[in-house]
């Protein structure tokens, strides 16, 4: 059974076609401009190819694992074929399971709920909150931010050497920072974990959209990522890897789909036999469209030539780094040094500017969408800035005095769908704002920094 899909042999442009590429937005200074989406680290735009595949499937939508009808059977086949597509995309081992979730956060919370009793968890303070916070019921060791990849490995080895060697242990590490974009030494950290009898889960939310991820090659035990960062629509995620802890754990959610057999006992109670497959942690009617969109994105990136996409993105990274380096007032944030390899994610501060004001000016005056604040990685941003962060909503706070360090940061992020023109517009806007200042005043409105249309232009 099959549904129509976009032609696999279509000409793949660089950049890849994405939804919203022709959307125009109004400028506070007058007129409209094509929107420059440079906030891929939060959510990337959906690939046009993915949207076309989902639209082609939509008329055939049916319940999954539930019905004897043709559309239900077709949807079930599509759902399970998507699982196989994701497994291939991630280089899963034969015995690995691919569990579909709502997001990276959901995936890591699922794994946290499946930890064996007494499990020790080791996590760097540099993690996104999705991988920093789920381990509340475990014994957690938080590791200080390393300043080099070698120091990261040495810090982990020292912590693991001091642990209880007889109990289970898990290391959680990001593949690419959502703040700095820097690549972490995943293979070396996995080797250190396994040498000390621990397992490792890779938060690939920022790595998978920008770089091939191979579970077997990296020798990690699990990988988690989200569809909405991988050029697919919202609402679905993946936890892929070893099955044993997942099979031994109680289902993440109890309900239909997770249960294989349910029977009443003579005493009035209920006996449940749970599935031992990925279905054990996929209770309820699954998000088949979300799952299919992830698989469609995996196929689209593979067919476009992922290595070629990586090469092009690295050209954009180099252009942004060189362009920002030409503005003395701009400081790019980094753990491992300015020349550290990174994906298309960079955060920076601007001397004399409140970060929320700067980001709002980029949007209102240039039609450029970036993010400002703490990026759901508060300890890391605090370490990088060397100060206590302000409330991310305080865009109305006075601008930093000349030479004073900003209390938040600005993040620009991009990927396979980013045109060169958007990068050049961003760099030109940074130069103009730093050199001439904003042309409008800004204020806080419902937690957002917006143009103060009642005030005179600056």
ABEGO torsion letter per residue (X at the ends): XBBBBBBAABBBBOBBBBBGAABBBBBAAEEBBBBBBAAAAABBBBBAAAAAAAAAAAAABBBBGABABAAAAAAAAAAAAAAAAAAAAAGBBAABBBBBBABAAAAAAAAAAABBBGBBBBBBAABBAAAAAAAAABBBBBBBBBABAAAAAAAAAAAAAABBAABBBBBBBBABBAAAGBBBBAAAAAAAAAAAGBBBBBBAAAAAAABBBBAAAAGBABBBBBAAAAGBBBGBBBBBEBAAAAAABBBABBEBGABABBBBBAAGBBBBBBBABAAAAABEBBBAAAAAAAAAAAAAAAAAGAAAAAAAAAAAAAAAAAAAAABAABBBBBAAEAABBBBBBBBBBBBGBBAAAAAAAAAAAAGBBBBBEAGGBAAAAAAAAGBBBBBAABAABBBBBBGBBBABBBBBBBBAABBAAAAAAAAAAAAAAAAAEBABBBBBBGGBBBBBAABBBX
